[in-house]
Amino acid sequence: MDSSWSPDEDVPHGPLHATTSVDIDENWYYPQKEQWKIKFDDLMFPNHQDTPLIDSRDIDVNSINQTLDRNNIKNIITFLKRFNYDDDINPTSNEIKFRRDNYSKGFRWSKQYSIHNSIHSDGTVVEWLQRNGKRVCPIEEIFDAIVNGHEAVGHKRVASTYNYVKQMYSNITEVMIKNK
């Protein structure tokens, strides 16, 4: 794939750089945005669909820019919940054994990640990971987070978008924003 691809190519009036929502033809923009997302995902995460779930032993606990998909984040949340059981209850022998067997990784992950809940308007509760005070963005949501950040800063350049996005997400890099 050509790494110089830009969402502005073959665009009559550059909708990503429009100043108002009136400038965007929604019938054209949203299907086109999905095509851009597919190209971005193919460029940034070429083997994502072909790779199996990352085993929790293979996740680099020291990598700030670790790219994880929703399933891997769910696995980390499940692991941390099991590892960080409430000390006030009487843990079973299986819980004690699990904690003893996974102490090194569990301790590091407990220091680096925290689990948070959000309640959607329909009442569903969604759990998400936070690292260093910032949300860990799943691979499936990185493109949308970058586009939302780009729109929030008034369609300015890469540096402005990166500064905005890095305040909220721990694992979105400037390289990803350049390749949006």
N, C-alpha and C positions, 0 to 999 in steps of 0.2 A: 504494500500500500504506500502511496505517495505521502510522505510525512509533511509535505507543504500544503496539504489540503486545508482549506479554510471554509467556514460556513458562508462566507460572502461570495464564493465563486458561483457564477451563473445566477446571481441574484440581481434583479432589475433595480432595486432601490435599497439594498442592504438592510433588511429588517432587524438584524441584531444591533444595528447602530441607529435605529429610528429614535426620534426624541419623544414621540408620543404614541399611544396605542392606536391612534387614528391612522398612523403611517403603516400599520401592519395589516395585511389582508389575512384574516384568521383562517380562511379556507385553504390558503396556500401555506401559511406559516407553520401551523401545528403538524400537518403531515411531513413537511420539510424538516421540522425540528426532530421528528422521530428518525428520519434518515440521517441527520447529523449525529444523533445520539448513537446510532448503530455504527457509523464510521468512527466516532470517538472511541467507543468501547472496543472495536476491532483494533484500533491503533494502540490504545493504552493497555489493554488487557487481552492480547491476541489469543491466549490459550484458556481463557476463563471458562468457556462453556465445555471445553474438552477435559478439564482437570476435575478430579474428584474432590470431595470436601477435604479441606486441610485437616489433617489429624491434629488435635490440640498439642501433640508433642512436637509437631513441625512448625508451629507458629512461633516466630521470633518474638519473644516477649520484650526484647530491647529495641525493636524497630518502631520508631514513632510513625513512620509512613507506611506501616503494614496495610496492604489493601486486602480487605476481607469482604466476602459476600454476606448476604443476610443469614445464610445457614451457618457459616462459621461464627458470626457474631452471636447467633442463638446458641451455638455450642459453648462459646466462652461464657455466656450468661448462665447457662445451665451448670457448667463446671463451677463457676464462682458461687452460685447459690448452694450447690452441694458442699463445696469446700468451706464456705463461711456460714455454716449452720449456727443457729442461735445457741450460745453456750449455756443459756439458762435452762434449756430442755435437756433431758437425758438422751444423749445420742446413742444410736444402736451400734453394735460392734462393727457393722459394715461401714457406717459413717466414720467411725474412728479409724478403721483400716484405710478407707479411701483418703482421709486427710493425711494420715501418716505416709502412705505410698506416694502422694502427690504434693508433699509439703513444699518442696523447693519451688516448683512452678506455681502452685497455688498462692504461696506467699508473695512472689514477684507480681503475679497478676492482680492480687488483692491490693498491692501498693500502687499499681499503675492504672487499674480500671475501677470504675464504680458503676453500679447499675442504677438507672433512673427510669421512672415511669412517666408517660404522658397519657392524658385522657383525651381521646378524639371527641368531636362534636356528637358522634353517634353513641358515645358511652363506652367504646372499647378502650382497653388499656394496652398501651404499647410499651415494651421495655426496650431500652437502648443503652449502649455503653458510652461512658465518658472517660476520656483520658486527658490528664493535665488540664481539667476544667473545660475541655472542648469535646464535642460529640465525635464519635467514630462513625464516619459516613460509609455505608456499604457501597460496594462497587456499583450496584444497580442504581444508586442515587447520586453518584458523583457528578455526572453530566448535568443533571437538573440543579444540583447545588451550585455548580459553577455558573450556569446560565442565570439562575436567580440572583447570585451575587453580582454578575455582570450588569443585570438590569437594575439592581439596587443602587449601584454606584453611578448610574446614568450613562451606561455603555462606554465607560472610560477604558483606558488601556489595561494591559495585563497586570501591571504593578498595583493599580487601584483595586482591581478585582481580587487579586491575591491577598492584599492587605485586609480586605473586607471578609473574604472567605476564611482566612486563617484564624480570624477571631472566633469563629464558630466551630470549625472542624479541625481535628488533629491530624488527619491523614490525607489532605488534599495538597498536592505540591504545586509549585509554580510551573513546572513542566507540564502538568496536566492542564493547567489553565491556558498555557501557550498553545496546546494542541486541541483546545476546544474548537 
